[in-house]
Amino acid sequence: MKNVFYRLFVRNLRYKVFALCLGVAIWYSMTVRSIRNVPVGPVERRFFCPKNFQVHEEEVAQISLTLNCPSYINEEYNLSEQMFAVEIVLGPKVISEEQLANAEDYTSVATLSLHSGLIRSRLPEKAEGLVRVESITPKQLDVPISLITKRVPLIPQLRGKPQEGYVARQLEPLSLQEIELTGAPEDLARIEELELPPIDVAGLSKDATVQVEIDRDALKSERQVWPVRDADRKVYIRVPIEKAIKTRTLPAVRVRVSNAPPSATVRIEPDSVEVLVEGRPSQLDQIIEDRLAAELDLAGFGDGTFHLPPEIRPLPEGVKIIQRSADLIQVVIQGSGPKRVLEPEITK
């Protein structure tokens, strides 16, 4: 046994040590020395985020990699930036919709730490296992993100009829006239206004203030959009109720002539009329008496005495004239030349 041990380990020891060193040198040459660091970049960036988020990719820094792999891998596959990508998931753990909704201009910056787990390659599986990500530049990435929004008008709706003899005027949103919605760009493009749930005015005889609530879940399922702020779902609406028809007396509407003959003397009698009109209160409230006139067009008239019906204007649409203190205005024209050929009196 002693002789065997001697022959294996002691006899010709220096040759054995030399052979061991030579083997280690060959192994080092074929393995350790053949591993190289290969820089590649900038590599593709792939962002995954909710459909109502917009990543400002033009403001995001380029990403470069340093790969560590055997030389033959680099030589065989010619490693380059086209073979690698960085996949970045921008979910609620990184930045939430609420954070963007509360940020200025709905835009915030998410800072992410880059690591090898984010790297994807197009190398075969057998080669991919021999390639290690030595470093990533930069180590942290600032990603500006915006919430995609659109502002649309709110459209109140009525249901039912007020008490007999009363009407509902145009509804007036008190809290919001527009609402900001979020969603995918293609879904927001399809919506130009948002109809509110109908307000029941049955039996009302005076003004009322009503709260209506937008159903977020229904809006999201039916139109794939939803309010940016949950508080905006509650909208207060004023419902003006008024008597159906009222009358108003306009005591002194001045008579005004136009297109009178040049250098002629024109006398009118009377020079103002009293007018009784009717309409809804909201329509009558639009009348500005100082702007009203009983107009007479004298185009084509010569010397003579005429009785012409005046036209009262401007009156708001829907307002009707019930009575005038004078249906015809007497007009005397002198010094204009030949008299126009027509009947001396024109009646309605």
Summary of the structure (lengths in Angstrom):
residues: 348
radius of gyration: 44.4
end to end distance: 146.7
largest distance: 158.4
contacts: 925
relative contact order: 0.09
helix: 24%
strand: 41%
